[in-house]
Amino acid sequence: MSATVSSTAAAIADAVNTKARSARDVTDAMLAHVDAVDDRVGAYLTRLHDLARAQADAVDARIAAGEKLPLAGVPLAVKDNMCLTGTRTTCGSKILENWVAPYTNTAVARMLEAGAIPIGKANLDEFAMGSSCENSALGVTRNPYDLDCVPGGSSGGSAAAVAANEAAIGLGSDTGGSIREPAAFCNLVGFKPTYGRISRYGLIAFASSLDQIGPFARTVEDAALAYDVMAGHDPMDSTSIDRAVESTADHLRTDLHGLKVGLVREFDTAGLGGEIDAVYKKAYADLEALGAEIVEVGLPSAKYGLATYYLIAPAECSSNLARFDGVRYGLRVDANDVGAMYEATRAAGFGPEVKRRILIGTYALSSGYYDAYYVRAQKARTLIAQDFVKAFASCDLIACPAASSAAFPFDSKSDPYSMYLMDYYTIPMSLAGLPAISVPCGWVKASSGSEPMPMGLQLTSPIFSERLLLGAAHAYERATNHAALRGPSVGAPA
Amino acid sequence: MTQYEAVIGIECHVELKTESKMFCGCPNAFGGEPNTQVCPVCLALPGALPVANEVAIAHMIRAGLAFDAEIPAFSKFDRKNYFYPDMPKDYQISQFDMPLTQGGVVKYWLEDGTMKECRLTRIHLEEDTGKSSHAGSGDGRIAGSTHSLVDFNRAGVPLMECVSEPDIRSAKEAVGYLEALKRTFVQLGVSDVKMEEGSLRCDANVSIRPVGQAEYGTKAEIKNMNSFRSVERAIESEIARQIGIVESGGRVIQETRGWDEVHGTTHSMRSKEQAHDYRYFPDPDLVPMEVSRDLVERIRSGMPEVPWKRFERYRAEYRINALQATQLLDDGPLAAYFDAAVAASGNPQQSLNFVLGDLSRLANESGTAVGDSKVTPALLAELIGLLETKTINSKIAKEVIDRTWQSGESPKAIVEREGLAQTSDSGAIEKFVDDVLAANPKVVEEYRGGKTGVAGFLVGQVMKASQGKANPAMVQELLKKKLG
């Protein structure tokens, strides 16, 4: 039975659609696996046994009635900032610890409609603010490849779930790298589509102009299958793009002939250490060996990415998180008047990183500072986006690291800034709204004797070019197969 | 003694008339059990997103065009951030620096027909809040209450804020301005403007200065005015208060003052908080709006003539007095009926007489609007035609219109069938006159004795004898001759 938990989504859907296995059978096996391993991994904040079985039975009924479903019976981990009717939806925060969503996020609804089975709600940095999952107020998630290391963040629970075979697909949200970095840390494919491709309706907002839902998977093909199901206009989200979606899973490539891949002059990896540098040098050489023409491109404004991001994202979050006031739902700490109730509720309900960002954002939007901070950050954002437009005039794709290191041990990044630096390579694409993917590209050892830990290659391409991007990532994955070097320490098939 | 003039600007919030709320599909309806017209979006549940109501945006363009405002090609929504329990997101989606309409002029008139103008600063679109009520204090006030209740049915209702320039100089002008807004918005279908339901709420900024002084005085903002009458009273009271202060050597301070309807005075409202920093920024959940010139022209071409233009037309072309023109214009459909009747009959004076006279009377009696009655403008024109050709006299016309109102039958048909056409047969009329003179020798004597006022009585008797059909002019002429 254990072989089923590590099967790809494509293989599971095929088995269920051809009635070789029932969705219920796949689901029962998966729930048993989760119950066996998740106490050690901590991927899930809530396990959805009943809902999963009910959905599996419904999928089996549809299959019996002759339907073919693209994700029939595929076990799904849902980041706990996405609403799913009747489930606790916490954002990893005390302020929503017991809040049960009365409606369902559009992307999740589309996954369920396509036959996926919701196994659980996955841990995250509180309100998706963090790069290690350590900012969750509700639980610790460990990296299945080394339980002493973080899984990355903010979508650390979804990444750990897929890495430990506790789901075939994980849903994450990526604001500045929150899918790509944990994917790199957990030996997974992590894909952030073009901003606006997948509806945000029912995704609890961190920074509205940056948040984008995307899949974690163990193969590019699986990520493409999930993307094809979720992408497309949603009338409930004004920022979702009303434009035809090109399917991707049926257009995966096996070579890169005819494509130009840009290497970013400003993203020299020599400073990341010899071992990491070697991983990326090898990755770029492999791209060339697959037929790509390698060119150098410049992103001169990318160095302002971090500073820009840490004004825009907190500004938006300071406003988005205002609604958590104790009046209508979630935590309320009573006090003598409404103002004191707000203060007591928010003081008790939000963790330190969330408070830090609300304060930064409130400051950046304040009268007298708005022009100097928020407006200038928006200008810098435009410059960064223009850099990419110029770069894509001379290449089809850009390749660079997904994170500046492999997964690190818990409590090793105590000052916020060193944590923020983890997203140095992913933030510029977020600011430009570009599709970007992280694919396993090699392994590094933290020290001699320790197990090697995975690294991710980030590929990015112009907006709406998901088909090209996923196709190229697939060619690289097939040719290199880095993910197969070793399985997780916890959750590997017996 | 120093003469003072008031300087007044008015901010109005007007709820727009739409099927659904501004950013979700919940009904935009007044009343309802608390918290029954709500959804994840207007309750600001985690993860919910706004989608702008296009009907509300079209209403804004309509409102702007009515006052010759500029409709910029680009507009956007901004977030106005502040915490308030009846505002679910703890920010209000509003418009900061790129409203849907900029500038414009409200032309209005006073009772005597004098035209006035008040420039608009802007009209912008935003969403309404919910309503709080306070329990446990016995009187609904927050002081002494044990808890508060919030009803979110109104949260997210589309609201336009009309901000005027300080061009208003008296309480009467303020009312004229507000009446013009109301008339215009109702007739454009933009809002029902029911002050009693809170669909129009206004604040007035009032200051005074010596006549001839260019600089403005220090203003007070007056709130809690719940009717046009209370606006007038509140502003008058505030002007008097400020003049009193200045005359006695004091200085007016800038503050917010509440109107007290019972005592007829304004009182300082202690401001609970310091000046707000609303931290406006563009709402990232809503994409900027491109307002195409096509859309603006489409909306413009579908708009009825705006009330102030009609007013000027009625005054200039038809010589209608200000009171009657206002009567017509306060009822948009009635004015439209009047225009149709004039077009059909070519007789504005008679049309006006019937519309404000018999037809309004019949409408009041029956509860059916003139425009919805069986007396179509064409039938009214037919009746006016019968009067013009002197086929019937005005007394008969009154009878005929009553019958047409009931049955919808053509006035001509009624007159023909019932033989109501007035008679101009001098032989027949002479017979009636002779009979009446013979029957009233005393009155004839009085007349001849110099009491010519009794002629009216005799005319009436002749008309009665003829069952109203005698040509009144001929009756008078014959009587005069015979009594001569």
Interface residues (C-beta under 8 A of the other chain):
Chain A: N81 M82 C83 T89 C91 L96 W99 A101 P102 Y103 N105 R200 Y201 G202 L203 I204 A205 A207 S208 S209 P235 M236 D237 S238 T239 A315 E316 S318 S319 A322 R323 F324 D325 V327 R328 Y329 V338 G339 Y342 T362 L365 S366 S367 Y370 Y374
Chain B: P40 L43 A44 L45 P46 G47 A48 L49 P50 V51 A52 R79 N81 F83 P85 P88 K89 D90 Y91 S148 V150 D277 R279 Y280 F281 P284 D285 L286 V287
